[in-house]
Every structure is written in structure tokens, then in C-alpha cells.
Amino acid sequence: MSGDSVTFGFNVASSGAYSTAGKQELRGFKLAVKHINNGGGWVTSEQYESPLDGDGLLDKDVEFAVEDTGGSSDTARSNAQRLVDSEEVIMLAGGTSSNSGLANQEVAAQNQVVYMATMANANSLTGIDCNRYSFREMYNNHMAAKALAPALSNEFGDDVNYVKISQDNEWGQTLRDEMDTALGNLGWAPVWDTTAQVGTTDYSQYAEDIESVDFDVIVLGLGGLDAVNALRAFREEFPESNIVLPIASKDIARTAGDAIEGVIGTVAWSPAINSPLSDTFRESFREEYGSSTGTSKSASPSGAAHIAYTQTLQYASAAERAGTFNPIDVIGALEGHEYDAGLGPQTLRACDHQAMRRVPVVKGKPEVQQSYGTYYGLIGEPADVQYACDSGPAANCSLGGN
């Protein structure tokens, strides 16, 4: 490849319902590129086993181009194609929502460019819609439900009635189905359910609709600002209610404020996780971004930033191991790779390109305790939710040839 530099393409939601997470992703991406080019963070950490040395990638400087999906799959698709055609990116990353992630990976496969998915956790990404060029660090809906079930059983017992609201899209439907299966195995019974369009701002009517329903727990299969709006509405109507948000995040919690108290869910990563690599990432992030906001609370990284940072370094490390930017060789270096991203040993599987990693389960803190960017407390150790290549979403994955 000619020239003194190569370009990564970051296709994230900088606006719209998922913009808070998208902006955190972008911070993680930029920090990883800085460390690839100049050292620091994991690149120069003894705990991160990588051939990267902080002097660029295969004797080239890494540059990046950014596009805003706005949370739209159509925009994500056109952005991704523009990054390939106009910026000649050698790697695509992003996907702040599942529909954007699926669009990214479709374009990546069509153009034979490696795609590193971020906060997209629809089952189909590494299930029925998997492809050879796409890899995912983030856990999927199947893994989230498996992680939550034991914690919910311990918290609420096994004879529970629950109501559920899910986003009216493929992500919301599969999350609902996975949660129904996991909760059904506990003996929980759904007593009311509905769907909501992405971008719904007023959830008060949904709260009013369940006033006459005899329920113990509310399960919200919602993301981004939709989750925030729903949490506020249900907390106002039912201040003491038990709420489960299967796919939670620091960004949702920070925006929701006191409405997050007591809410149980899963997160991609938490600053409360103490491990050498988690500590290094947390401190590197705060050092990079703390001065721009003036507060350590604002500079505390989220799971979205951690996933983006991890995925960028995963690609770069694989290219160094392969000794080339040829996508097929990089894919070979990624498949079956064993590594640690701060959660303990994990594997990027060859069968479906899904990371087999632990999933943190958390419970929201009262607003008075939400200092220094800590909005959740961990419930036990991150859950081991591995599943075989012939089960779960992987059973429907066929990566195909080159």
C-alpha cells in the first residue's frame, strides 16, 4: 500500500437518539489512534499482549475519517460507502445502534473491508446476518439475557409477573424474545406487553396503561434516549417500581439521573471494574479528556468508549501480526485470537466472529451517590455467558468463503 499513512473510518451516531453513546465511541476511537501513533494506554502496557509499539501501524501513520449516522441505517450505509470510496479506508468501525451496525457490515463485506462493530448487539450481527469481514466485541442480546437471569432470580425470586415494552425493530424484538426465554426458565410470567417506535419521547401513556395490571417488574427493551424517556415516565408513575433495563449504559444512566436508581441491567464495561487493563484505560481516558470538560465526572469513560478503543486496537494488532493490510490475512489474525480487554481472558471466535467475553451486571445507584461518573454498582463478578458454535445465534451463522 503506497503513501505514508492509512485511514480508519469511524461511522457513529453523533446526533439523534444514540448520540451520547456515539460521542463516547468517537472519543474511544480517537484515543486508540493516538496510542497507535504515539504510544500510551494499552499499546505500551505490559498487560496488553500486542505487537504494537506506539510508532504507527506497519510503518505508517494512522489517520481517521468520521461520519455521523444519526442512528439511521440508510445514512450509515451511504456513509460507509463514502468512507470506502472517497477516504479509501482500510477498516470500518462503529454502529452505535444495531440497525447502523448491520448496514456497516453489509457495506464492508461488499467492498472487502474489515468491519469492527461497536455498540450494536442484535443477535443477527453474529448470527443469521454474519459475514466474513465483520467482528464484534460487544455481547449480543442472547448473552445479555443469560447474564441477567441469575441476578434477577436472586433479586426478585422465581414467581414474578412482569410487563414489557420493546423497541419496534429487530433489535427490540430479539431482545424481548431472549428475555422471555431466560425469564420463563425462572418461572416468570409476562402479563402485559407492547412495542414503541424508536424516537418516542412521551412514555407517560404506556405508564398509565399498566396502572390496572398486577405486575412485579417492568422490563424495558429500549436503548438510547428512548430508555431515558421511559425510565423517567415509569419512575414518575411508579416511584417504587422494580425496573430491568437489559441493555444499559453509563450514558443512559447519566442522562436519566435519579430515575436509574435500583434499575438492573448489563453494561459493556464499567469504570468500577478493577483490573490492570481497565485501570490503564480509565486513567488514559481521563488524562486525555478531563481538561476539556474541567471535571473528572464528565471525563469518566463509558462502555461505548471502551468497546471502540478495544476494537480499534484489535484491528491494528491483527494487522501487525499479519504483517499486511490485506483483509483476508487480517481476518485470519483476528479469528480465534485470545486476549484480555480488561474483563479477563476472552476469545474472538472463528466460527461467528463474536467475542466470547464476560458481561457485567449492574444496579443503578441513587443520584446522591452518582459522583465521579459512577452510576451503577456491580452485582457480583461479570457473568460468564459463553455458548457453543452450534447453539444460540451462532447456530444460524455461515461466514462463507473469501
PyMOL commands that set and color helices and strands:
alter all, ss='L'
color gray80, all
select helices_A, chain A and resi 19-38+41-44+73-85+98-110+123-126+141-156+170-186+204-209+224-237+250-260+276-293+303-322+327-334+367-369+392-396
alter helices_A, ss='H'
color red, helices_A
select strands_A, chain A and resi 5-12+61-68+91-94+114-117+134-136+161-167+189-196+217-221+242-247+264-266+337-340+345-348+355-356+361-364+376-378
alter strands_A, ss='S'
color yellow, strands_A
deselect
rebuild
show_as cartoon
